[in-house]
């Protein structure tokens, strides 16, 4: 499915003029933030190859994909911000709380308030979690302008790496996809282990407090 989508985009690009190519990759960079299964990173690397071939400008495509990435991130931030307000106002009958414990939302907000801007800086490098990060940042009401600037920094670095890689390896750009797939799996496993350790520590700490209270 992913390979078919990549080939579809390659076919579109081959038929589009320079303006159309810019529009295609701008849309891809935006949608990748709101439609997580979209293989946006691989396609951004493809734009680096096209730039190396002289079909589009290197810095224009980098700038457009960066801005589109930030816009997509902030759209999800806005949704998270509005969603949290709705949950707070209708805490006892909000449909989301039928599936998610409200305490977990509060824990996520506290964690994001403490480390949030660092997470926003790292968000582009955390494959598979970007939409979750942007939604949680919005639900935690992180400072708007700091979030925009840190999202911009993250997108500038990550998209620069992808486009630079496509520029360097040129027609072998699709190889980047296999590396990104492995990288994404490692990141998700690492995050899962981290969350598991955090919950284990919290569980043990809660048990110790409970035993201490019962013995007093």
N, C-alpha and C positions, 0 to 999 in steps of 0.2 A: 504493500500500500504506500509506504513511504517512498520507495524507489519509483513507483509510478507517478507520484506527485512531483518528485524532483524532475523526472523526465518531462512531465507536462510543462513545468516552468521553463525548462531548457527549450522546449518546442516554442513556447510563447515568446521567449527572448529572441529566438532565431527569426521570428516573424515581425517583431516590433522594431520600430526605429529607436534612436537614442533616447528620446523623450519617454517613449513607452517603457523602455528598459528601466529608466530611473523610477518611473511610477510603479512598476512591478516590484522592484526591490524595496522601495519605500513601504509599499503595502505589506510585503512579506515581513519586514522588520517590525511593523506595527502589530500585525496579527499574531506573530510569534509570542507576544506577551499575553494575548487574550485567548489564544487557541493553542494550549501547550503541546499537543501532538504534532503541530506543524514543524517540519525540519528546517526552521529558519536559519540556524547557525550554518548548516551546510550550504544553503543557498546564498547566504551573505559571503561565504568563502568563494562561491562561484562568481560573485560580482567582482572579486579581486582578480580572478582569471580574466574576466572580460576587460577589466581596466588594463591588465598587462598586455592584452591584445590590441589596446587602443580603441576599443569600441565605446567605452565610456571613460570619464575622468576619474582618477583614483580618489582625489580629495572630495569632489562633489558626491560620489557614491558613499564615501565614508561619512560625510556630514549628514546626508539625507537619512541613511540608515540609523545613525546615532540619534537624530532628532525623532525619528519614527519610533525607535525603541523607548525613548524617554516618554513620548506621548502615550504609547501603549501602557507603560508602567504606571503613569499617573492616572490614566483612565481606570485601571484596576484599583488604584489607591482611592480614587473618588467613590467607586462602587463600595469598597470596604468601609469608607467613612460613613456613607449613607446607610449601609447595612447595619453598622454598629448602633447608629442613632435609632433606627427602627427597632432593633432588638432591645435596647435600653428602655424605649418608650412602651414596648409591648412584651416585656420580659416573660410574663406568665402565659402568654398565648401565642408567642411568635412561632411560626411553623419550623424555623431552623432549629429551635431548641428541642424539638421532638427527636432530632437525630444527633445533636451535639450538646454535650453538657455545658451549661453556661459557665461553670467553674473553669473549664478548659479555655474558653474564650478569654476570661479574665487573666488566667495564667499567661496565655499568649500575649496579651496586652502588656502585662507587667514586664515580661521578658523583652518585648519589643521596645518598650519605653526605656529600658536599661541599656540594651545593646543595639537598638534599632538602626541607627544611622550607619553603624559598621556593617550591619547585615545588608542595608541598601547599597553600600559601596560594593559589597561582594556579590550582589544578587545576580549579575550577568554571568558570573563564574559558577553559580550554583544551579547547574542544569536540572530541569524537572521541578524546580521549586519557585520559579520566578513569579508565577501568578499568585501562589500562596503568600510569598513575601510581600508583594505589592498590596494584596488584600489585607493582610495582617497589619501592614504599616498604616493603611487607611483606618482600620478599626481601632488602632492604638492612637490615632490622631497625631502622628508624628508631625513635627514642624514642616509646613508645606515647602518653604523655600529651601531648607536644608535637604529635604527629601528630593526635590527637583535637582539640586546641584550634585548630590551624591549619586543619584541615578544617572545623571549626565556623565559624571566621571567614570562610573562603572561601564556605561555603554561605549564611551570613547576608547577605553582600554580594550574591552573585549572585542568590539567590532574591528578595532584596529588590528588586533592579533589575527582575527579570521580573514579579513581582507588582505592583510599582509601575507598570510599563508597561501591564500589563493593566488596572489601576485607572484610569489616565489615558485610554487610548484606547477603553476599554469594548468596544462591540460590534464594533469593528474589530480585536480582539485577534489574529485569525488573520494579520494583516499582519506581526506580529512573526516569524512563521515564515519568511517570505522573507528578512528581515534576518538571522535566526539562521543560515539556510542559507548565505548569502553570508559571514557572519562565520566560520562553521565552516570553509568552504573556504579562506578567507584564512589562518586559524590553521594548518590542516593544511599548506598550501603553505609558510608561514613555518617551521614545524617541520621540514619535509622539507629546505628549503634550509639551515637551521641544521645539521641532522644531516649533510647532504652536505658542508658546509664543514668541519665537525669531522673527518670521515673523510678529506677531502682534505688537511687540515693534518697529520693523523696520518700519512698515507701519505707525504707529502713529507718529514716529519721522520724517518720510519723509513728512507727512501731515503738521506737525507743522512748518517744515522748509519752505514748500511751502507757507503756509499762511503768515509766517513772511516775506518772500521775496515779496509776492504780496502786502503786506501792506506798504512796504518801498517805 
